[in-house]
Structure formats: structure tokens, C-alpha cells
Amino acid sequence: MSRTTRVLTVDDSASMRALLNHALSTNGFEVSQADDGVSALEWLAVNEVDVVITDINMPRLDGFGLIEQVRGGTRHRDRPILVLTTESSDEKKARARAAGATGWIVKPFDTDKLVAAVRRVAH
Amino acid sequence: MSPEEIQQIFFAECEESLAAAESGLAACQAGTQDADTVNAVFRAVHSIKGGAGAFGYVALQAYTHTFETLLSDVREGLVAIESKLVDLLLRALDTLSDHVEAAREGGDAPADAALISEMEASMAANAGGASEAVEQAPAEPEVSEPASYDSDAESSSDYELDLDALLDDLTAGFDPAPAKAAEAAPEKRWKVHLRPHSGAMRNGSEPLLMVREIASLGGECVHCDISQVPPLDAFDPAQGYLGWTFSMPEAASEDSVREIFDFIGDDCALAFGDDAEIPEVIIVAAAPKPVPAPVAPVPVSEPKAATPQASAPVAAAPQPAPSPVQEPPADAAAKAAPGAPPAPPAGGQSIRIDLFKLDRLIDLVGELVIAQAMLVQRLGANGITANEELSLLETLTRDIQESAMSIRAQPISSVFSRVPRILRELASSTGKHVKLDVIGETTELDKTVIERLGEPLTHLIRNAVDHGIESAEDRIAAGKAPEGTLTLSAEHRSGRILISIADDGAGINRERVLAKAVEKGIVSADAQLTAEEIDNLIFAPGFSTAQTVSNISGRGVGMDVVRQNVKDLGGRITIDSTPGKGTTFILTLPLTLAISDGMIVNVGDQTLVVPLASVVESLRPGDGEVQGLGSNRNMLNVRGRFIPIVSLRSALGASSGALTPDEGVLIVVDTESTGQAALLVDEIQDQRQFVIKSLATNFRAVDGVAGATILGDGRVALIVDVDGLVSNAAPGQERQAA
């Protein structure tokens, strides 16, 4: 069996991060957390990751801004990034996709769907 | 972390979000209506909604959904910000606060139907685009459940170096055997054709994973179209040259296949049905290559623009698939969407720490300060003073202390931000509209102080509006503006914080206060009281000036409770009232509870600390100011009022020290239970800050002693429990009041 899939969760809400952390780590993922886009970039600068899950609305640097920076960089350019969205409308999906997201997780999520989404994109 | 703990975090966040929304809306009301402000309010409500959904607070989620949608419309400029709207948003926020409370306490959700329809009406009236928001039920289940995620998906995580599996995937199409087997099977199978194109590999997507997922649903590859694979020298790994046809078992639904491709949408052309064909290949120049795009004259950075063509063969699939492939309203919207909205200004990053750890740090810093002072004293005794290293150590120690204190510090705005709501509620119940002025809301003070400040502050504000500010008619008659003004201010002054609550009302009606106090037996009818003393009567237990007990400030708690609350915080409250002009309550509070101010006094060979919060004044009695009462009691005449003199020597059983007032100094102190008293001590040594150590924890509880502290010279000094000492020493009628 290969190594554990490493997930970075980015959300300014500590409770949402805790929920993600709980759901993912109980399913065997290795979870790190960042509380907004800026701290996510700082973390990514010195760490490796397999999947990034990010909220969209955050202070300092929002989710789309984070994706733009990651895609514009070199190191994590091809990393799958899932966005947390409260709506599953086609418009929102298209927007997330256009912004460079690999996929999305609709909030509120249930653990199965979250894990499925992460596995679907984890290289 | 348990789910309960996560919920606790959520509710703490709700409080922060509510305060942020409140201050944002207050800014809107004051005229600051820029994008950042509106966005901050939106984000606050959005964040509550997210958590509400995650924790299953359906009512809260449903309510925040409407609220958020309205805010979203405001943010998008669909709904104009005008005072009526801000008013609606503020009321919506009040109800949101009630919703959060209900969710936390497990109580009934507040009635919000009227407010929701009002918000919806506001969206409909302003935009006409509100219908989408209304029909989108918040608790609506989202994308359909994935069929299954079993061991196959699990194993996909190790494919990274699994070349065999990779080859199997690629060569499956070259082997006609499985296809025949599938067609020969009696089971009714159906076909899906797919061709991921270049876009499917954008954004970190990996089509191979999707192909594998199809296989995990029971799909078998019956055909792999390799006709488009170019010669090796023209091969671009970012392009999708391959197309597949899978034979799916009947049990696998079309939806479950679509679900797999949900993320990449139209970047992978799908066609369903036996007669459909693998969609045509679309080659788009990869971004860095200077090759002209063969398909469409679009900017190379927008490969997505090629997708409309991709959808054509899908839509034209002759076999009537259960439902045509959904085309997202895609490109226009995608292009219109800005890549990234400007990041709002830094909202202050934070880290959550267990309060216990923080208190431990603060305690240790307190010890450090003492140790440093001891060192200075010890070295001084050996003739080592004015030493450079020593003064550096002193500066550093002080800096560390200030930094440690500031960790616990929070801006007082978290308390002040609740005031607008209180005023709105008061406005609707009393009809008195009051304008709020806030000064110094960024002033910081200890978190514990802040938490315990809310109640007394709320009471003082209710009191100011209810009793202080006159009705609009009375105000006009008095030549004032019909709308009263309440001014809240906070400022640091010499190591303490001053909070004032000022109204421009009628001022304290001293005649009525005095009459009431006499009637209640608080003072005697012939007492000669100064204006200040009369004002202070409103703090007496059981005093209420309202002629009818209103439901606003007359809630069973009087101003005496307010004073007690403030005193518990180591603070004091004073009144400054001018008839016709208004009343100001001034709260003087310590910056932190960990360190207090005290008067260091000597009694015989003992050094004691009297908490400054209790001290009113200190004096040496003049001739005739002390009157004997019985054999061994003395009374002090303070401006016409007699208060008992308590000798600390006899109260604490010290072996030496002043026994009669002319031998020492009197410290007039305020006590809750027995009113004022004068403590007799030998001399007052100093006034300084001290760290309280519990005697009960380290030794045992001792009557008359509140705790201990370590002095600069390393000696332990006991802190006098003023209340306990005075009531023990005065066993008369005062004792009954205790």
C-alpha cells in the first residue's frame, strides 16, 4: 500500500476545519490545516500535499485567489484542488472550474461524499 | 476532537461573526457602504450558514440562507443600500442572533417568517432576480449520491507507480475479447462513449482516475479509439487523443457515470447508448506552445472556449439516452466570472489557545516580574545598582509582561457592538430613539473583564435610556433635540481603563432620589448629604427610582448589582450628573484580573495589602473627628457621617501596631455588606501592582485574608479581605445587613 494521501484544508472557520479534519482523518487521510489563502500558500511553500480543499469566502486571500496563485506557481501547479461551496448550481461549478478548481464539495457535506470526492481527484 | 467540541468552536465563531456583522452594518448605517464592508457582513452570515448546515441546525440554516441571499444581492449591487434596507438587515441580524442562541440552547427557533418574507420582498422589489434565491431551498439535497466507493477506489491511491495497471488500461481497447464477451452476455448492458480532451487534464484533473472509476462500476472497455494518436514527434501529452467505449452493466446507472465526470463537466465529452459514437477529438494548442489553435481563434489561455464543439456530438447522440447531457450555461458565465475577487483587507489572523495555558503563562510572567524585582533588591543590598544588564533585564521583563497581558486583551468593541441592538430594542419598547456615539472602541482590555462587563454595561445603558433620557416631547420642551444621545467611551488611563456611559438626559432628580432613600429607610430624613452622596444612593441595595417598575431596567436587579459586578472586577463606578444636562457613569477597571492595584500598609511588623478597588480615601483624623462608642469602639466622622473604625491590629490579631486612631493612618474603604468603614493602619508604605496568590490553594482559607502576594524583597504579604474583615469586626446592626 502506498503512503497516506495528504490533504490540506483551507477555511477561515475553525469549526469547518475541525469537521473536515475529523471526517478525513478518521478515513485514513493525513490532514493539515490553514485558515486562509495566505497561510495556505505559506504552508504550501514548505510542505508537500496531494489534495487541497479550500473554502471560497475567506479574508486576506480567498479560495479563487489561492487557486490562481497555486496554478500560477510551479511546485503545486498540477495539484488537485477541491473548493467548498454551498451551492451546486451549474453556474457555480463552471465558475469554480474556470477559476482552476479540480472539483467541488457541496456544503454541508457528508463524510462519504467528501471522502469520495477526495479519492476521485487524488493522484 | 469530539463533535461537541467542534460545535463549541462553531458557536464561538458565531459570536465573532455576529459581532463582525453588527459592526459592518453599523458602518453601513453610518454611511460606509463600500464593497469591503458589505463583503464582511456577507462573509459573517455565510460562515454561520456553513456551520449551521454542517451541524444540522435546519432552522438556522434556512434562515441564514435567505439572509445570505439578500446580502449577496446587496453585494452584487442588485439591491440598493438605503436606510430602509440597513434597518431591515439590522433586524434580520437581531433575529439571526436569536436563532444562534436557540440553536445553542436547544430552544425553539424564533419566529422569522415575517422577516423572511420581508427580505424576499426586498430582493424581489429591487432585483426581480430573487426568484432563484427563493426557490433554492437550503436544506435541499445536493448532487446525487455516488453509487459506491468500495475497495476499488481505495486501491487507486497506489497506482502512481503502477505501470502494469496503466498499461492494462491503455491496452484494454486493443483486445477485442472482453468486448465480445460483454456483448454475448445475456445481461442487458449499455454503452457509454467518452473522450476526455485537453481541458480534462487542466486544474490537476486526471482522466485516468475517472476511467478507473467507470471500471469500478463494472464497466468494461470494449473499444479504445487510438486513431487520433499522432506520430511521436507531434505528440503533446496534454492533449486527449484517446476515446473509449465502455460496456456498462445494467445495474450501473447513467447518473452514476455522469457523477464521475461531474468535476470536469464538458471537458470530457460523453455519449450514451449503443448507436452513439465516441465523440470527436478536439485538439487545442497547449498554452505554452506557439502553435496556432486549430479549432477556434481564442486566446490560448482559454482552452475552455473550444468546448461548445465538444458538446455537439453528445447532443446529437441518436440513441435516446434517459436525459441529454446537461450543458452548463458555461462559457459566458465562466468568462464573466472574475478570476479572483480582490482579497479583503487582513481581518487579523488568530490562533485559539486553551485559556488554561494562557493563564499559566500569565502567572509565570507574574512570577518573573517578582523574581526580577527580588534580584534588583538583593543586588542593591550588596551595593550593585545602576547596572546596564540589570536595566536591560528590567525593560525586557516589563515588555514580556505587557506582551503576555496583551494576549488576553481584546478590543472593547466586542462589548460595544452589542449596544446598537440594545438601543433598537429599547426604541421599540420605550419609543425613545437614541443616537449612539462610540469613542475608543479599539481600547483593549482583558478578555475576562470584557466577558464580565457585558451585564453591568447593558444595565447601565438600559438605565440611561429608561430613566435618563426624556421622552421626545419632554426633550423638545426642554429645548433639546428630540432624539437623545448616548455616548460610550473607553480609554486607558494610568494602567486602568475608564469606560463612560453618558446620556444627555435630564440628569438625576436628586430630590426624588433623596425622598425615596428616606422612604426606604436607607438614610435618615435629616441627613445632610452632598449632591454626590445623593447620586450614590442609587447604588444602595433595594433602591429603585422608577415610579413604576418598568420591564426595561426594573428586572429585579438594581444598580447595587451593577456596582457589585464592577467591584468584582476590581473596578469602581462613579456618577457625574448635571440636572437638565445628563448623567455620566464612569467605570474604572483594571486592565487585567491577574494583576491588581493595592496599597501596601504596615501594621506592627506585618506588611499587608489593601486592594485599591475598595479604597475610597486615606486620612489622618483631625481633632474631634473620632468619637468613642462604648468602651473599645471608635467612629470616624467623615463630613458629617459616622463610620466605624476597624483596627487592623486587633482585627488580625497582630502583636503590635496602632490601636488608636491618633497613632496611625485611616483608610476609608467601601464594603458591599456593611457600607463604609475606616481601617486603621500604622502607615501607608506604597501603592503598587501585585499578583494575587490564592491562600486557599497554597495553605488554607483564612478569615479576613483574601490571598497573598510576594513583595519585591521576596517576603509574603497578606492581602486584606476588606469585606470580610469589616463585617467580622462590626458585630452590630451592620452584621444583619450582611
Interface residues (C-beta under 8 A of the other chain):
Chain A: M1 S2 T5 D12 S13 A14 S15 M16 A18 L19 N21 H22 D35 D36 G37 S39 D55 N57 M58 P59 R60 L61 D62 F64 G65 I67 E68 R71 R77 D78 R79 P80 I81 L84 T86 E87 S88 S89 D90 E91 K93 A94 R95 R97 A98 A99 G100 A101 T102 G103 W104 V106 K107 P108 F109 D112 K113 V115 A116 A117 R119 R120 V121 A122 H123
Chain B: M1 P3 E5 I6 Q7 I9 F10 A12 E13 F42 R43 H46 S47 K49 G50 G51 G53 A54 F55 G56 Q61 Q136 E142 V143 E145 P146 Y149 A153 E154 S156 S157 D158 E160 L161 R202 N203 G204 S205 E206 L209 M210 E213 I260 D262 F263 I264 G265 D267 K304 Q326 P328 P329 A330 D331 A333 A334 K335 A337 G339 A340 P341 A343 P344 P345 A346 G347 Q349 S350 R352
